[in-house]
Amino acid sequence: MTDCERLDMTWGSSASSGYCSQSDSEHELELFYTARTSLRKTKRRKEKDEPVDCRKQELSLSEIQQKVKEYNAQVNSNLFMVLNRDGSYTGFIKVQFKLARPVSLPPPRSMSSSSGRDGDCREDKALKRRTSFYLPRDTVKHLHISSSTRAREVIEALLRKFTMVDNPAKYSLFERSERQNQVYLRKLADDERPLFLHLCAGPNEKVLSLVLKENETGEVNWDAFSFPELQNFLRILQREEEDHVRQIVWRYALARDKMKEALKNFSTPG
């Protein structure tokens, strides 16, 4: 139990938004909440019917069979889990993209397919012309994975699905859950198994869903980007700066014209 989880919110005369985060070498917990004017710390009681988190246990074959059966009984679509004879299982996971920075796509194959010395030159030109764009924040992707698939492998598979050429180390997979009108985000370790997490939590997305975000939580590590990516970022920033300058110039020009018009209609007492 962390200090963030022990916070018990009570209504006051007004409300404000709050943010609390806690991180260590293995886990990172982000807590977003709606704060009231008065806060008091209390210890949360463990409800009698609160289920035991199976993620902290090693499940036997019979327990896995029971979990798969319970999971499939709650699924409202055809995205079932399939149990194999050796105790492994396969299933679908849904990942939501919440990326704040643009992603990079490779150049057309016709531009990059060449050979010889001239081909190397063309490849360099094609690399510089690859496209960067912002992915919509509500983008989702379903992946069919096995119980042995790790979080890092899921990230790599997602990048391949969207033909993104970014370094997978730039991204992390997060576990999202909702409890008592609060949203929790936990960064998954590279060796965690997302399908096992879904098996334990069930198919309810409020209990557990997966989110792909940029790995950096503080200052941007620009050394992690390639030279063409940095050039694209500079071009994007230059366009934004030029648009902003044009808006400022237009506002001042409009104000100047209005002042000149007012001066024409102004007459001094004679």
Backbone as JSON, one array per atom type, in Angstrom:
{
  "sequence": "MTDCERLDMTWGSSASSGYCSQSDSEHELELFYTARTSLRKTKRRKEKDEPVDCRKQELSLSEIQQKVKEYNAQVNSNLFMVLNRDGSYTGFIKVQFKLARPVSLPPPRSMSSSSGRDGDCREDKALKRRTSFYLPRDTVKHLHISSSTRAREVIEALLRKFTMVDNPAKYSLFERSERQNQVYLRKLADDERPLFLHLCAGPNEKVLSLVLKENETGEVNWDAFSFPELQNFLRILQREEEDHVRQIVWRYALARDKMKEALKNFSTPG",
  "N": [[0.85, -1.19, 0.0], [0.69, 2.13, -0.97], [1.48, 5.62, -0.23], [-0.04, 7.12, -1.93], [-2.25, 5.5, -2.43], [-3.42, 5.43, 0.02], [-4.68, 7.78, 0.39], [-7.61, 9.33, 1.24], [-10.32, 10.79, -0.21], [-12.42, 13.58, 0.52], [-15.44, 15.43, 0.17], [-15.42, 18.94, -0.32], [-15.84, 22.5, -0.34], [-15.05, 23.24, -2.86], [-13.46, 21.98, -5.88], [-10.46, 20.52, -7.2], [-7.93, 19.55, -9.57], [-5.65, 16.82, -9.24], [-2.4, 15.23, -8.95], [-0.41, 12.43, -8.43], [2.57, 10.62, -8.01], [4.61, 7.71, -7.88], [7.67, 6.03, -7.89], [10.06, 3.39, -8.4], [12.95, 1.26, -8.77], [11.84, -0.93, -10.04], [9.08, -0.65, -10.42], [6.56, 1.65, -11.49], [4.19, 3.84, -10.46], [1.45, 5.69, -11.3], [-0.91, 8.01, -10.24], [-3.91, 9.44, -10.87], [-6.25, 11.75, -9.81], [-9.28, 13.25, -8.53], [-9.12, 15.92, -6.56], [-10.3, 17.11, -3.43], [-11.17, 19.95, -1.33], [-10.46, 19.29, 1.25], [-8.32, 16.9, 2.64], [-7.7, 13.75, 4.03], [-5.71, 11.34, 5.62], [-6.22, 7.93, 5.63], [-6.31, 4.48, 6.52], [-7.02, 2.09, 4.16], [-9.56, -0.31, 4.34], [-9.42, -3.78, 3.87], [-11.6, -5.42, 1.88], [-13.81, -8.15, 2.57], [-14.61, -9.76, 0.47], [-12.75, -9.26, -1.45], [-10.86, -10.24, -4.21], [-8.02, -12.44, -4.41], [-4.97, -11.43, -5.8], [-3.87, -13.02, -8.54], [-1.59, -12.6, -9.93], [0.59, -12.47, -8.35], [1.21, -15.02, -7.8], [2.2, -18.4, -8.58], [0.58, -20.22, -10.94], [-1.05, -23.36, -11.04], [-1.6, -26.07, -13.41], [-4.29, -26.87, -13.31], [-5.42, -24.61, -12.11], [-4.9, -22.68, -14.06], [-6.5, -23.69, -16.12], [-9.02, -23.32, -14.97], [-9.05, -20.52, -14.71], [-8.92, -19.71, -17.41], [-11.36, -20.73, -18.3], [-13.15, -19.19, -16.75], [-12.49, -16.66, -17.7], [-13.24, -16.78, -20.47], [-15.96, -17.1, -20.15], [-16.79, -14.58, -19.55], [-16.36, -13.06, -21.77], [-17.61, -11.05, -24.35], [-17.34, -11.19, -27.05], [-15.72, -12.73, -29.87], [-13.15, -13.05, -29.02], [-11.63, -15.11, -27.58], [-9.7, -16.95, -25.11], [-7.4, -19.6, -25.68], [-6.6, -22.73, -24.5], [-3.71, -24.7, -24.35], [-2.38, -28.08, -24.5], [-0.01, -28.32, -23.06], [-0.26, -26.51, -21.04], [0.2, -23.9, -21.68], [-1.24, -20.93, -23.18], [-3.16, -19.04, -25.54], [-4.28, -15.84, -26.77], [-6.11, -12.72, -27.2], [-5.03, -9.34, -26.98], [-5.77, -5.93, -26.31], [-4.46, -2.88, -27.22], [-4.08, 0.48, -26.43], [-3.05, 3.47, -27.99], [-1.28, 6.16, -26.74], [0.36, 8.55, -27.55], [2.56, 11.28, -27.42], [4.4, 12.38, -29.11], [5.52, 12.62, -32.56], [5.53, 9.76, -34.82], [7.66, 7.67, -36.87], [7.74, 6.63, -40.26], [8.88, 4.29, -42.75], [10.52, 5.09, -45.93], [8.97, 4.88, -49.25], [9.15, 1.64, -50.82], [10.16, 1.55, -53.38], [11.89, 3.64, -53.46], [13.92, 2.92, -51.73], [14.91, 0.52, -52.61], [17.65, -0.52, -54.06], [20.94, -1.08, -55.39], [24.54, -1.39, -55.02], [27.04, 1.25, -55.31], [25.73, 3.56, -56.08], [23.3, 2.87, -55.09], [23.63, 3.0, -52.31], [23.79, 5.73, -51.94], [21.23, 6.5, -52.73], [19.74, 5.23, -50.78], [20.49, 6.68, -48.52], [19.35, 9.15, -49.16], [16.68, 8.41, -49.24], [16.28, 7.67, -46.6], [16.44, 10.11, -45.31], [14.11, 11.22, -46.21], [11.99, 10.0, -45.02], [8.77, 9.63, -43.49], [7.26, 11.49, -40.87], [4.69, 11.63, -38.48], [1.83, 12.51, -36.45], [0.27, 10.16, -34.46], [-3.15, 9.37, -34.01], [-4.62, 9.82, -30.78], [-6.56, 8.09, -29.92], [-6.09, 5.69, -31.13], [-6.23, 2.19, -31.49], [-5.14, -1.22, -31.17], [-5.44, -4.67, -31.82], [-3.82, -7.57, -30.73], [-2.74, -10.89, -31.29], [-1.45, -13.05, -29.06], [0.76, -15.18, -27.12], [0.9, -16.93, -23.92], [3.51, -16.74, -23.14], [4.55, -14.47, -24.24], [6.35, -11.5, -23.92], [6.32, -8.13, -22.5], [8.07, -6.39, -23.84], [8.28, -7.66, -26.3], [5.69, -7.34, -27.21], [5.6, -4.57, -27.66], [7.46, -4.36, -29.76], [6.1, -5.85, -31.7], [3.84, -4.25, -32.12], [4.99, -1.97, -33.27], [5.87, -3.08, -35.65], [3.42, -3.76, -36.81], [2.36, -1.27, -37.46], [4.27, -0.46, -39.18], [6.29, 1.17, -38.15], [9.4, 2.79, -37.73], [10.7, 3.55, -35.49], [12.81, 3.44, -32.56], [12.27, 0.73, -30.42], [12.9, 1.03, -27.73], [12.1, 3.53, -27.01], [9.55, 3.44, -26.11], [7.02, 2.32, -23.77], [5.01, -0.17, -22.18], [1.97, 0.15, -20.5], [-0.03, -0.66, -17.7], [-3.38, -0.1, -17.19], [-5.89, 0.8, -14.89], [-9.07, 1.15, -13.24], [-10.32, 2.27, -10.22], [-12.59, 3.01, -7.76], [-13.33, 5.54, -8.88], [-10.85, 6.46, -9.62], [-7.92, 6.55, -11.61], [-5.36, 4.35, -12.38], [-2.03, 3.99, -13.43], [0.42, 1.76, -14.36], [3.72, 1.06, -15.06], [4.84, -1.52, -17.1], [7.27, -4.05, -16.59], [9.93, -5.15, -18.77], [9.95, -7.94, -19.0], [7.48, -8.81, -18.18], [4.32, -10.52, -18.61], [1.79, -9.77, -20.66], [-0.6, -11.18, -21.42], [-0.98, -12.97, -19.36], [-1.52, -11.18, -17.3], [-4.02, -10.28, -18.16], [-5.43, -12.66, -17.97], [-5.58, -13.0, -15.22], [-6.92, -10.68, -14.42], [-9.24, -10.56, -15.97], [-11.61, -9.88, -18.69], [-12.69, -7.31, -18.45], [-12.29, -3.97, -19.21], [-12.11, -1.84, -17.48], [-11.05, -2.9, -15.23], [-8.57, -3.82, -16.1], [-6.55, -2.61, -18.65], [-4.45, -2.05, -21.53], [-1.89, 0.26, -22.36], [0.06, 2.08, -24.66], [2.8, 4.13, -24.35], [5.14, 6.92, -24.57], [8.45, 6.28, -23.45], [10.03, 8.03, -21.93], [9.74, 9.94, -19.02], [10.42, 12.38, -18.05], [12.68, 14.83, -18.9], [13.19, 15.04, -22.42], [15.06, 12.63, -24.11], [17.06, 13.43, -26.44], [19.14, 12.23, -27.74], [18.36, 9.69, -28.28], [17.04, 9.7, -30.66], [17.16, 9.41, -34.22], [19.19, 11.01, -36.79], [17.64, 11.85, -39.13], [15.06, 11.88, -37.92], [15.33, 13.93, -36.01], [15.72, 16.07, -37.74], [13.21, 16.17, -38.95], [11.64, 16.86, -36.73], [12.64, 19.43, -36.27], [11.76, 20.71, -38.6], [8.99, 20.57, -38.21], [8.71, 22.13, -35.88], [9.63, 24.57, -36.9], [7.65, 25.2, -38.78], [5.46, 25.5, -37.04], [6.37, 27.68, -35.56], [6.54, 29.66, -37.56], [3.82, 29.87, -38.28], [2.79, 30.84, -35.88], [4.12, 33.3, -35.69], [3.05, 34.6, -37.94], [0.37, 34.86, -37.12], [0.67, 36.62, -34.95], [1.74, 38.9, -36.23], [-0.39, 39.47, -37.92], [-2.41, 40.15, -36.04], [-1.32, 42.46, -34.83], [-1.13, 44.13, -37.08], [-3.82, 44.41, -37.69], [-4.7, 45.75, -35.39], [-3.19, 48.1, -35.68], [-4.32, 49.21, -38.03], [-6.89, 49.71, -37.13], [-6.38, 51.67, -35.21], [-5.35, 53.72, -36.84], [-7.62, 54.27, -38.38], [-9.25, 55.26, -36.36], [-7.84, 57.59, -35.71], [-8.22, 59.1, -37.99], [-10.87, 59.87, -37.78], [-10.76, 61.43, -35.62], [-11.02, 64.58, -34.18], [-9.58, 67.64, -33.27], [-10.41, 70.06, -30.8], [-11.16, 73.3, -31.99]],
  "CA": [[0.0, 0.0, 0.0], [1.49, 3.34, -1.06], [0.84, 6.81, 0.32], [-1.05, 7.56, -2.89], [-3.44, 4.68, -2.3], [-4.03, 5.64, 1.33], [-5.36, 9.06, 0.43], [-9.06, 9.22, 1.19], [-10.8, 12.1, -0.6], [-13.72, 13.97, 1.04], [-15.93, 16.61, -0.53], [-15.34, 20.24, 0.31], [-16.62, 23.52, -1.02], [-14.62, 23.35, -4.25], [-12.67, 20.83, -6.32], [-9.3, 20.81, -8.05], [-7.34, 18.32, -10.09], [-4.4, 16.49, -8.57], [-1.57, 14.18, -9.54], [0.55, 11.86, -7.5], [3.33, 9.55, -8.67], [5.62, 7.03, -7.07], [8.43, 5.13, -8.77], [11.3, 2.82, -7.9], [13.72, 0.63, -9.84], [11.09, -1.98, -10.72], [7.7, -0.31, -10.7], [6.21, 3.05, -11.53], [2.75, 3.95, -10.27], [0.94, 7.04, -11.46], [-2.27, 8.08, -9.73], [-4.62, 10.65, -11.22], [-7.44, 11.76, -9.0], [-9.94, 14.53, -8.34], [-8.88, 16.28, -5.17], [-11.23, 18.03, -2.79], [-10.49, 20.96, -0.53], [-9.94, 18.7, 2.47], [-7.8, 15.55, 2.47], [-7.28, 13.12, 5.27], [-5.1, 10.03, 5.41], [-6.8, 6.81, 6.37], [-5.93, 3.18, 6.0], [-8.13, 1.44, 3.48], [-9.86, -1.64, 4.83], [-9.49, -4.82, 2.85], [-12.93, -6.01, 1.88], [-13.78, -9.59, 2.74], [-14.8, -10.42, -0.82], [-11.73, -8.8, -2.4], [-10.17, -11.43, -4.71], [-6.56, -12.48, -4.3], [-4.34, -11.13, -7.07], [-3.13, -14.22, -8.95], [-0.33, -12.2, -10.56], [1.66, -12.65, -7.38], [1.31, -16.44, -7.52], [2.45, -19.32, -9.69], [-0.64, -20.99, -11.11], [-0.92, -24.74, -11.5], [-2.33, -26.33, -14.65], [-5.72, -26.85, -13.02], [-5.8, -23.22, -11.86], [-4.93, -22.0, -15.36], [-7.7, -24.16, -16.81], [-10.18, -22.66, -14.35], [-8.98, -19.1, -15.05], [-9.28, -19.58, -18.82], [-12.8, -20.97, -18.38], [-13.83, -18.02, -16.18], [-12.25, -15.54, -18.61], [-14.06, -16.95, -21.67], [-17.37, -16.95, -19.79], [-17.09, -13.15, -19.44], [-16.08, -12.4, -23.04], [-18.82, -10.77, -25.13], [-16.99, -11.26, -28.46], [-15.06, -14.0, -30.21], [-11.75, -12.95, -28.63], [-11.46, -16.04, -26.47], [-8.4, -17.56, -24.86], [-7.35, -21.01, -26.04], [-5.65, -23.43, -23.65], [-3.0, -25.81, -24.99], [-2.18, -29.25, -23.64], [1.15, -28.14, -22.2], [-0.54, -25.51, -20.02], [0.29, -22.57, -22.26], [-2.5, -20.48, -23.74], [-3.08, -17.9, -26.47], [-5.44, -14.96, -26.7], [-6.0, -11.38, -27.78], [-4.92, -8.17, -26.11], [-6.09, -4.65, -26.95], [-3.53, -1.85, -26.77], [-4.43, 1.84, -26.84], [-1.89, 4.33, -28.2], [-1.34, 7.52, -26.19], [1.68, 9.08, -27.88], [2.6, 12.73, -27.49], [5.34, 12.82, -30.14], [5.27, 11.96, -33.85], [6.18, 8.49, -35.13], [8.33, 7.69, -38.16], [7.48, 5.54, -41.18], [9.97, 4.16, -43.74], [10.21, 5.61, -47.27], [8.44, 3.86, -50.17], [10.12, 0.6, -51.14], [10.8, 1.85, -54.67], [12.98, 4.59, -53.24], [15.0, 2.34, -50.96], [15.4, -0.72, -53.21], [18.7, -0.3, -55.05], [22.16, -1.77, -55.01], [25.78, -0.76, -55.48], [27.44, 2.52, -54.72], [24.64, 4.49, -56.3], [22.22, 2.47, -54.2], [23.89, 3.53, -50.97], [23.45, 7.15, -51.96], [19.78, 6.59, -52.78], [19.22, 4.82, -49.47], [20.68, 7.8, -47.61], [18.35, 10.16, -49.48], [15.38, 7.9, -48.83], [16.21, 7.71, -45.14], [16.18, 11.48, -44.91], [12.78, 11.62, -46.65], [10.94, 9.19, -44.4], [7.67, 10.46, -43.01], [6.92, 11.55, -39.45], [3.36, 12.18, -38.28], [1.23, 12.26, -35.14], [-0.73, 9.1, -34.44], [-4.3, 9.76, -33.17], [-4.5, 9.31, -29.42], [-7.54, 7.03, -29.67], [-5.75, 4.53, -31.93], [-6.16, 0.92, -30.76], [-4.7, -2.36, -31.97], [-5.55, -5.98, -31.2], [-2.73, -8.49, -31.03], [-2.91, -12.28, -30.84], [-0.17, -13.41, -28.46], [0.74, -16.36, -26.26], [1.16, -16.66, -22.51], [4.95, -16.51, -22.94], [4.95, -13.21, -24.88], [6.74, -10.47, -22.95], [5.89, -6.76, -22.81], [8.97, -5.83, -24.86], [7.91, -8.27, -27.58], [4.43, -6.71, -27.63], [5.95, -3.26, -28.22], [8.08, -4.58, -31.07], [5.06, -6.3, -32.63], [3.01, -3.09, -32.44], [5.73, -1.13, -34.21], [5.86, -3.76, -36.95], [2.07, -3.68, -37.35], [2.17, 0.06, -38.02], [5.48, -0.19, -39.99], [7.04, 2.27, -37.54], [10.83, 2.52, -37.69], [11.26, 4.12, -34.27], [13.47, 2.51, -31.65], [11.31, 0.24, -29.41], [13.28, 1.47, -26.39], [11.46, 4.81, -26.74], [8.19, 3.21, -25.67], [6.76, 1.37, -22.69], [3.63, -0.65, -22.06], [1.42, 0.49, -19.19], [-1.27, -1.3, -17.24], [-4.33, 0.92, -16.75], [-7.03, 0.24, -14.15], [-9.93, 2.13, -12.59], [-10.85, 1.83, -8.93], [-13.18, 4.07, -6.96], [-13.26, 6.79, -9.65], [-9.45, 6.84, -9.77], [-7.24, 5.84, -12.69], [-4.0, 3.97, -12.02], [-1.16, 3.58, -14.53], [1.63, 1.1, -13.88], [4.63, 0.7, -16.15], [5.2, -2.93, -17.08], [8.66, -4.42, -16.84], [10.11, -5.76, -20.09], [9.72, -9.39, -18.99], [6.13, -9.16, -17.74], [3.52, -11.17, -19.65], [0.49, -9.09, -20.7], [-1.74, -12.08, -21.48], [-1.15, -13.5, -18.0], [-2.2, -10.14, -16.54], [-5.42, -10.31, -18.56], [-6.02, -13.88, -17.43], [-5.85, -12.79, -13.8], [-7.84, -9.56, -14.22], [-10.48, -10.74, -16.71], [-11.71, -9.04, -19.89], [-13.22, -5.98, -18.17], [-11.24, -2.97, -19.47], [-11.96, -0.96, -16.33], [-10.18, -3.6, -14.28], [-7.23, -3.81, -16.68], [-6.36, -2.38, -20.08], [-3.04, -1.81, -21.85], [-1.65, 1.54, -23.02], [1.42, 2.32, -25.13], [3.2, 5.54, -24.18], [6.57, 7.17, -24.65], [9.15, 5.78, -22.28], [10.57, 9.1, -21.12], [8.78, 10.58, -18.13], [10.9, 13.71, -17.7], [13.27, 15.49, -20.04], [13.3, 14.21, -23.61], [16.42, 12.21, -24.44], [17.16, 13.64, -27.88], [20.17, 11.33, -28.29], [17.73, 8.43, -28.68], [16.44, 9.85, -31.97], [18.1, 9.42, -35.34], [19.39, 12.32, -37.42], [16.45, 12.25, -39.91], [13.96, 12.21, -37.02], [15.58, 15.25, -35.45], [15.47, 17.04, -38.81], [11.75, 16.29, -39.1], [11.14, 17.63, -35.59], [13.0, 20.83, -36.49], [10.86, 21.25, -39.62], [7.68, 20.76, -37.6], [8.8, 23.29, -34.99], [9.77, 25.77, -37.71], [6.32, 25.53, -39.32], [4.63, 26.02, -35.95], [6.87, 29.02, -35.23], [6.14, 30.57, -38.63], [2.39, 30.11, -38.15], [2.59, 31.69, -34.7], [4.58, 34.65, -36.03], [2.06, 35.19, -38.85], [-0.8, 35.25, -36.35], [1.01, 37.81, -34.18], [1.85, 40.02, -37.18], [-1.74, 39.82, -38.38], [-3.14, 40.83, -34.96], [-0.78, 43.81, -34.67], [-1.51, 44.9, -38.26], [-5.23, 44.74, -37.54], [-4.8, 46.78, -34.35], [-2.65, 49.34, -36.24], [-5.31, 49.76, -38.96], [-8.01, 50.27, -36.36], [-5.93, 52.93, -34.59], [-5.27, 54.73, -37.91], [-8.99, 54.66, -38.71], [-9.75, 56.1, -35.27], [-7.17, 58.89, -35.8], [-8.83, 59.89, -39.06], [-12.16, 60.4, -37.31], [-10.52, 62.24, -34.42], [-10.87, 66.02, -34.5], [-9.2, 68.42, -32.08], [-11.25, 71.27, -30.63], [-10.52, 74.47, -32.57]],
  "C": [[0.88, 1.23, 0.0], [0.74, 4.49, -0.42], [-0.25, 7.31, -0.61], [-2.35, 6.81, -2.69], [-4.15, 4.92, -0.97], [-4.81, 6.95, 1.4], [-6.86, 8.85, 0.28], [-9.63, 10.6, 0.93], [-12.19, 12.37, 0.02], [-14.14, 15.26, 0.37], [-15.75, 17.86, 0.32], [-16.16, 21.23, -0.48], [-16.24, 23.68, -2.47], [-13.76, 22.16, -4.59], [-11.52, 21.3, -7.18], [-8.71, 19.51, -8.5], [-6.0, 18.08, -9.43], [-3.67, 15.38, -9.27], [-0.58, 13.72, -8.5], [1.27, 10.74, -8.21], [4.33, 8.98, -7.69], [6.34, 6.07, -7.97], [9.63, 4.59, -8.01], [11.95, 2.09, -9.06], [12.91, -0.38, -10.63], [9.71, -1.54, -11.17], [7.55, 1.21, -10.73], [4.7, 3.14, -11.46], [2.37, 5.41, -10.4], [-0.52, 7.04, -11.05], [-2.86, 9.43, -10.09], [-5.92, 10.64, -10.43], [-8.06, 13.14, -9.02], [-9.86, 14.89, -6.87], [-9.94, 17.24, -4.67], [-10.45, 19.0, -1.91], [-9.92, 20.4, 0.75], [-9.52, 17.27, 2.2], [-7.43, 15.0, 3.84], [-6.75, 11.73, 4.96], [-5.77, 8.99, 6.29], [-6.3, 5.53, 5.74], [-7.16, 2.51, 5.41], [-8.32, 0.02, 4.02], [-9.92, -2.62, 3.66], [-10.83, -5.52, 2.95], [-12.82, -7.54, 1.95], [-13.83, -10.32, 1.41], [-13.77, -10.0, -1.86], [-10.92, -10.01, -2.89], [-8.66, -11.32, -4.55], [-5.96, -12.28, -5.69], [-3.46, -12.33, -7.48], [-1.81, -13.87, -9.63], [0.86, -12.42, -9.63], [1.88, -14.14, -7.06], [1.72, -17.2, -8.78], [1.26, -20.24, -9.8], [-0.32, -22.4, -11.59], [-1.74, -24.92, -12.77], [-3.83, -26.29, -14.42], [-6.23, -25.43, -12.77], [-5.86, -22.43, -13.17], [-6.17, -22.4, -16.14], [-8.95, -23.46, -16.27], [-10.22, -21.18, -14.72], [-9.39, -18.87, -16.5], [-10.79, -19.76, -19.0], [-13.58, -19.77, -17.87], [-13.67, -16.82, -17.11], [-13.19, -15.63, -19.82], [-15.54, -16.78, -21.37], [-17.78, -15.49, -19.72], [-16.9, -12.4, -20.75], [-17.37, -12.25, -23.84], [-18.55, -10.8, -26.63], [-16.37, -12.62, -28.71], [-13.57, -14.0, -29.85], [-11.48, -13.82, -27.4], [-9.99, -16.41, -26.28], [-8.48, -19.05, -25.16], [-6.25, -21.67, -25.23], [-5.03, -24.6, -24.41], [-2.76, -26.94, -23.99], [-1.03, -29.07, -22.66], [0.94, -27.09, -21.11], [-0.37, -24.09, -20.5], [-1.05, -22.19, -22.87], [-2.25, -19.27, -24.64], [-4.35, -17.08, -26.35], [-5.14, -13.6, -27.3], [-5.84, -10.34, -26.68], [-5.22, -6.93, -26.95], [-5.2, -3.58, -26.37], [-3.97, -0.5, -27.32], [-3.16, 2.68, -26.93], [-2.18, 5.71, -27.61], [0.05, 8.14, -26.34], [1.62, 10.59, -28.04], [3.5, 13.24, -28.6], [5.06, 12.08, -31.44], [6.05, 10.65, -33.99], [6.73, 8.57, -36.55], [7.99, 6.44, -38.96], [8.6, 5.47, -42.21], [9.56, 4.78, -45.07], [9.59, 4.52, -48.13], [9.52, 2.9, -50.6], [10.85, 0.89, -52.45], [11.97, 2.79, -54.52], [14.18, 3.93, -52.58], [15.57, 1.07, -51.58], [16.37, -0.41, -54.33], [19.95, -0.98, -54.55], [23.35, -1.01, -55.52], [26.03, 0.56, -54.8], [26.36, 3.56, -54.88], [23.46, 4.17, -55.38], [22.4, 2.99, -52.8], [23.49, 4.98, -50.88], [21.93, 7.33, -51.96], [19.15, 6.21, -51.44], [19.36, 5.95, -48.46], [19.63, 8.88, -47.87], [16.96, 9.71, -49.04], [15.2, 7.95, -47.33], [15.88, 9.11, -44.66], [14.75, 11.9, -45.24], [11.68, 10.79, -46.01], [9.97, 10.1, -43.65], [7.52, 10.37, -41.5], [5.55, 12.2, -39.31], [2.87, 11.81, -36.89], [0.16, 11.19, -35.27], [-1.9, 9.54, -33.56], [-4.25, 9.08, -31.81], [-5.49, 8.19, -29.12], [-7.28, 5.79, -30.52], [-5.63, 3.29, -31.06], [-5.75, -0.19, -31.72], [-4.87, -3.63, -31.17], [-4.39, -6.86, -31.66], [-3.08, -9.88, -30.51], [-1.55, -12.77, -30.35], [-0.35, -14.68, -27.63], [1.06, -15.96, -24.82], [2.63, -16.39, -22.23], [5.43, -15.2, -23.55], [5.2, -12.15, -23.83], [6.3, -9.09, -23.42], [6.77, -6.14, -23.89], [8.65, -6.39, -26.24], [6.6, -7.69, -28.11], [4.71, -5.36, -28.27], [6.55, -3.41, -29.61], [7.05, -5.02, -32.1], [4.15, -5.14, -33.05], [3.71, -2.18, -33.45], [5.75, -1.76, -35.6], [4.48, -3.66, -37.6], [1.82, -2.34, -38.03], [3.36, 0.49, -38.89], [6.25, 1.02, -39.46], [8.5, 1.86, -37.4], [11.49, 3.12, -36.47], [11.9, 3.02, -33.42], [12.47, 2.04, -30.59], [11.64, 0.7, -28.0], [12.66, 2.82, -26.03], [10.09, 4.65, -26.08], [8.12, 2.22, -24.51], [5.29, 1.01, -22.7], [3.17, -0.4, -20.64], [0.14, -0.29, -18.94], [-2.17, -0.21, -16.66], [-5.5, 0.25, -16.04], [-7.79, 1.38, -13.48], [-10.49, 1.52, -11.31], [-11.33, 3.04, -8.16], [-12.98, 5.45, -7.61], [-11.83, 7.32, -9.77], [-8.82, 5.97, -10.84], [-5.79, 5.6, -12.29], [-3.26, 3.53, -13.29], [0.11, 2.98, -13.94], [2.47, 0.67, -15.08], [5.04, -0.76, -16.02], [6.7, -3.1, -17.3], [8.75, -5.16, -18.18], [9.74, -7.23, -20.12], [8.35, -9.79, -18.46], [5.31, -9.67, -18.92], [2.11, -10.57, -19.66], [-0.7, -10.03, -20.72], [-2.02, -12.72, -20.12], [-1.85, -12.47, -17.12], [-3.69, -10.11, -16.87], [-6.14, -11.54, -18.02], [-6.41, -13.68, -15.97], [-6.93, -11.72, -13.59], [-9.19, -9.77, -14.89], [-10.56, -9.76, -17.87], [-12.25, -7.63, -19.66], [-12.11, -4.94, -18.29], [-11.09, -1.99, -18.32], [-11.07, -1.59, -15.27], [-8.75, -3.59, -14.79], [-7.33, -3.56, -18.18], [-4.9, -2.0, -20.29], [-2.91, -0.53, -22.68], [-0.19, 1.62, -23.43], [1.71, 3.81, -25.05], [4.7, 5.67, -24.42], [7.24, 6.78, -23.34], [9.64, 6.88, -21.37], [9.47, 9.73, -20.3], [9.21, 11.99, -17.72], [11.42, 14.41, -18.93], [13.4, 14.52, -21.21], [14.76, 13.9, -23.89], [16.59, 12.3, -25.95], [18.21, 12.74, -28.51], [19.56, 10.01, -28.76], [17.12, 8.48, -30.06], [17.53, 9.87, -33.04], [18.18, 10.82, -35.94], [18.2, 12.74, -38.28], [15.25, 12.6, -39.04], [14.12, 13.6, -36.42], [15.34, 16.35, -36.49], [13.97, 17.24, -39.01], [11.16, 17.1, -37.95], [11.43, 19.11, -35.77], [12.08, 21.47, -37.53], [9.47, 21.51, -39.05], [7.67, 21.98, -36.69], [8.91, 24.59, -35.78], [8.43, 26.2, -38.3], [5.41, 26.1, -38.23], [5.06, 27.44, -35.56], [6.44, 30.03, -36.29], [4.65, 30.89, -38.56], [2.09, 31.05, -36.98], [3.0, 33.13, -34.99], [3.57, 35.33, -36.95], [0.81, 35.64, -38.1], [-0.54, 36.52, -35.55], [1.09, 39.03, -35.08], [0.48, 40.48, -37.65], [-2.52, 40.57, -37.31], [-2.65, 42.26, -34.79], [-1.14, 44.68, -35.87], [-2.97, 45.31, -38.17], [-5.42, 45.84, -36.5], [-4.29, 48.13, -34.88], [-3.66, 50.0, -37.19], [-6.49, 50.37, -38.22], [-7.63, 51.58, -35.7], [-5.83, 54.03, -35.63], [-6.65, 55.21, -38.31], [-9.58, 55.57, -37.64], [-9.12, 57.49, -35.32], [-7.77, 59.74, -36.89], [-10.12, 60.56, -38.61], [-12.0, 61.29, -36.09], [-10.3, 63.7, -34.83], [-10.57, 66.76, -33.21], [-10.08, 69.67, -31.99], [-10.51, 72.51, -31.15], [-10.9, 75.72, -31.9]]
}
